[in-house]
Amino acid sequence: MSTENEGNEVPKAPSAPPVPVDTPAASADPAPPAGPAPHASGAAAGAWPPPPPPPAVPSYAQGGGAGSTWGASYAAQHPEGPKPAGRRGGLIAAVLVAALVAGGIGGGIGFWAADRNDDDATDSTTVSASDTPADLKREPGSVAGIANKALPSVVTIDAQGGNGEGGTGTGFVYDKQGHILTNNHVVASAADGGKLAATFSNGKKYDAEVVGRAEGYDVAVIKLKSKPADLKPLALGNSDRVAVGDSTIAIGAPFGLSNTVTTGIVSAKDRPVTSSDGASSKSSYMSALQTDASINPGNSGGPLLDSRGAVIGINSAIKPAESGGGLGGSGQSGSIGLGFAIPVNQAKYVAEQLIKNGQAVYPVIGASVSLGEDTGGATISQEGASGSQAVTPNGPADQAGLKPGDVITKLDDTVIDSGPTLIGQIWTHKPGDKVKITFERDGKERTVDVVLGQRKGES
């Protein structure tokens, strides 16, 4: 499969590394909050208090439906959802019971205290914390301070396709012109004849349209059709300077729960990741930032912030638990502490291309490589896609002397263990960059310089 045409077939997910992951973007619409827990004893009919209804089932507790996309709608997956009215009744009953019990206890304690005051009054030894406004002020550098500042610039994206299917993802304000940066798989269902809407943390909702999408990078830019006057872009950090162990803050709408904030650290850098939402024949490749901040379906497209509140990545994918259902399994699995984000430096480069030209430009070496697992490198295929030549005549690889059968083991100082790893590393560069490729031929190791070519769009 060619690095220029990696979407012509669906490759097997490579073994770790690269990490096969789920793209947790478009979660189904969430169920309302679950009702009170069932009473411990089973009350008979007509008894007081009346028994509350059974606990509601959250939207993400059931099967994920056919296919392997996070974008399947809640209605399609769960035709018989919980009934809000029944849960409301249960909640009222529980509140009444709590009030009665508290009242009874309070009366008893009041009588006991009054009786004690008559005989043997004592001073209280408890200490109350001060609750003055000055004491409750959060420091700007705290997680609460950063979240408070960032939340107004993060949106929950509702993407609906022409057939009514869709889901929920996240995005954030990229500039004052109303551009929102997100993942391609968040908005893909609405790209052709669908509807897009972005809801801010204050509840205000705005219609939006797709400006451009890059499937290979899994980056997309949408634009608000009517932007608010007080639009505030999030500050972009420098993902090249991120270090393992740095603090992270993720903001998004996991399982449709908008404005959710989680924290963690940068667990690893340059993690080769291949992902697909299952709705497209093309995969996305990234050299990702890994974080243990909780990321779930619906977080995709949201910002991964550093300890200053600057964006260092776009949350894009998760590694699910093997027994948690996952894509194509019995249910949508959640975070196990293995989340992956597109480095913001790469996302910014792609976003600028999409805003300017409506399409992305990909760097390429002009050679088809195997996408198999555990190959010990990226092997140049004997034949390219659709019977084409594996090495493009007069292309970058051809000019450097690379041939079918060569096994690429390094790109600059990065070890290459598979075709997807090579693609992800190439895509961290730009067309025209010179890279050093180490490869094996006939049992001998060789090194050549390759000047990267380019491919425009998703062809």
PELINQUI-V173944 format. One record per residue. N is the residue number from 1. RES is the residue in one small letter. NEAR is the number of other ideal C-beta (glycine too) atoms within 8 Angstrom. Layout:
BEGIN
[[N:RES:NEAR] [N:RES:NEAR]]
END
This chain:
BEGIN
[[1:m:14] [2:s:13] [3:t:15] [4:e:9] [5:n:11] [6:e:14] [7:g:11] [8:n:9] [9:e:7] [10:v:5] [11:p:13] [12:k:6] [13:a:6] [14:p:17] [15:s:9] [16:a:6] [17:p:10] [18:p:16] [19:v:12] [20:p:10] [21:v:13] [22:d:13] [23:t:15] [24:p:15] [25:a:19] [26:a:17] [27:s:20] [28:a:16] [29:d:10] [30:p:12] [31:a:11] [32:p:8] [33:p:5] [34:a:9] [35:g:12] [36:p:7] [37:a:5] [38:p:8] [39:h:9] [40:a:3] [41:s:4] [42:g:5] [43:a:9] [44:a:5] [45:a:3] [46:g:3] [47:a:8] [48:w:4] [49:p:11] [50:p:7] [51:p:9] [52:p:12] [53:p:8] [54:p:4] [55:p:7] [56:a:11] [57:v:9] [58:p:9] [59:s:16] [60:y:12] [61:a:6] [62:q:8] [63:g:7] [64:g:11] [65:g:7] [66:a:3] [67:g:8] [68:s:7] [69:t:10] [70:w:17] [71:g:15] [72:a:13] [73:s:12] [74:y:11] [75:a:7] [76:a:8] [77:q:12] [78:h:9] [79:p:5] [80:e:3] [81:g:8] [82:p:9] [83:k:6] [84:p:7] [85:a:6] [86:g:10] [87:r:14] [88:r:8] [89:g:9] [90:g:12] [91:l:11] [92:i:8] [93:a:11] [94:a:12] [95:v:8] [96:l:9] [97:v:9] [98:a:8] [99:a:8] [100:l:9] [101:v:8] [102:a:8] [103:g:8] [104:g:8] [105:i:8] [106:g:8] [107:g:8] [108:g:8] [109:i:8] [110:g:8] [111:f:8] [112:w:8] [113:a:8] [114:a:8] [115:d:8] [116:r:10] [117:n:7] [118:d:5] [119:d:6] [120:d:4] [121:a:5] [122:t:5] [123:d:3] [124:s:4] [125:t:4] [126:t:4] [127:v:4] [128:s:4] [129:a:5] [130:s:5] [131:d:5] [132:t:6] [133:p:5] [134:a:5] [135:d:8] [136:l:7] [137:k:6] [138:r:8] [139:e:6] [140:p:7] [141:g:7] [142:s:8] [143:v:8] [144:a:7] [145:g:11] [146:i:15] [147:a:11] [148:n:8] [149:k:9] [150:a:14] [151:l:11] [152:p:9] [153:s:9] [154:v:18] [155:v:11] [156:t:13] [157:i:18] [158:d:11] [159:a:18] [160:q:11] [161:g:12] [162:g:6] [163:n:4] [164:g:7] [165:e:10] [166:g:13] [167:g:16] [168:t:13] [169:g:21] [170:t:19] [171:g:14] [172:f:16] [173:v:12] [174:y:10] [175:d:7] [176:k:5] [177:q:6] [178:g:9] [179:h:13] [180:i:16] [181:l:13] [182:t:17] [183:n:16] [184:n:13] [185:h:17] [186:v:17] [187:v:17] [188:a:15] [189:s:14] [190:a:13] [191:a:8] [192:d:6] [193:g:4] [194:g:12] [195:k:8] [196:l:15] [197:a:10] [198:a:15] [199:t:11] [200:f:12] [201:s:8] [202:n:5] [203:g:6] [204:k:7] [205:k:8] [206:y:13] [207:d:10] [208:a:13] [209:e:8] [210:v:12] [211:v:11] [212:g:13] [213:r:13] [214:a:15] [215:e:12] [216:g:14] [217:y:15] [218:d:14] [219:v:17] [220:a:17] [221:v:16] [222:i:16] [223:k:11] [224:l:12] [225:k:7] [226:s:5] [227:k:8] [228:p:8] [229:a:4] [230:d:4] [231:l:9] [232:k:7] [233:p:9] [234:l:15] [235:a:8] [236:l:7] [237:g:13] [238:n:8] [239:s:12] [240:d:6] [241:r:6] [242:v:13] [243:a:6] [244:v:8] [245:g:5] [246:d:10] [247:s:8] [248:t:14] [249:i:17] [250:a:19] [251:i:15] [252:g:16] [253:a:16] [254:p:16] [255:f:15] [256:g:13] [257:l:9] [258:s:8] [259:n:10] [260:t:10] [261:v:10] [262:t:9] [263:t:9] [264:g:13] [265:i:11] [266:v:14] [267:s:10] [268:a:8] [269:k:8] [270:d:7] [271:r:13] [272:p:18] [273:v:14] [274:t:16] [275:s:15] [276:s:11] [277:d:14] [278:g:9] [279:a:9] [280:s:10] [281:s:6] [282:k:10] [283:s:12] [284:s:15] [285:y:13] [286:m:17] [287:s:11] [288:a:15] [289:l:16] [290:q:13] [291:t:16] [292:d:10] [293:a:13] [294:s:12] [295:i:14] [296:n:13] [297:p:16] [298:g:19] [299:n:17] [300:s:20] [301:g:18] [302:g:16] [303:p:13] [304:l:15] [305:l:16] [306:d:12] [307:s:8] [308:r:9] [309:g:11] [310:a:10] [311:v:13] [312:i:16] [313:g:15] [314:i:16] [315:n:17] [316:s:16] [317:a:14] [318:i:15] [319:k:10] [320:p:13] [321:a:7] [322:e:5] [323:s:4] [324:g:11] [325:g:11] [326:g:11] [327:l:10] [328:g:7] [329:g:9] [330:s:5] [331:g:11] [332:q:12] [333:s:12] [334:g:13] [335:s:10] [336:i:10] [337:g:8] [338:l:12] [339:g:17] [340:f:18] [341:a:14] [342:i:15] [343:p:16] [344:v:14] [345:n:9] [346:q:13] [347:a:14] [348:k:9] [349:y:9] [350:v:12] [351:a:13] [352:e:8] [353:q:13] [354:l:17] [355:i:9] [356:k:6] [357:n:7] [358:g:6] [359:q:11] [360:a:14] [361:v:10] [362:y:13] [363:p:12] [364:v:15] [365:i:13] [366:g:12] [367:a:15] [368:s:14] [369:v:15] [370:s:10] [371:l:11] [372:g:10] [373:e:7] [374:d:6] [375:t:12] [376:g:6] [377:g:12] [378:a:13] [379:t:12] [380:i:17] [381:s:12] [382:q:5] [383:e:9] [384:g:12] [385:a:10] [386:s:5] [387:g:5] [388:s:9] [389:q:7] [390:a:11] [391:v:14] [392:t:12] [393:p:6] [394:n:5] [395:g:13] [396:p:13] [397:a:13] [398:d:13] [399:q:9] [400:a:10] [401:g:6] [402:l:15] [403:k:8] [404:p:9] [405:g:8] [406:d:11] [407:v:13] [408:i:16] [409:t:11] [410:k:11] [411:l:12] [412:d:6] [413:d:3] [414:t:8] [415:v:5] [416:i:13] [417:d:10] [418:s:18] [419:g:15] [420:p:14] [421:t:14] [422:l:14] [423:i:12] [424:g:15] [425:q:13] [426:i:14] [427:w:14] [428:t:8] [429:h:9] [430:k:7] [431:p:10] [432:g:6] [433:d:9] [434:k:7] [435:v:11] [436:k:11] [437:i:14] [438:t:10] [439:f:14] [440:e:10] [441:r:10] [442:d:3] [443:g:4] [444:k:6] [445:e:7] [446:r:8] [447:t:7] [448:v:10] [449:d:8] [450:v:14] [451:v:9] [452:l:16] [453:g:11] [454:q:10] [455:r:9] [456:k:8] [457:g:6] [458:e:10] [459:s:5]]
END
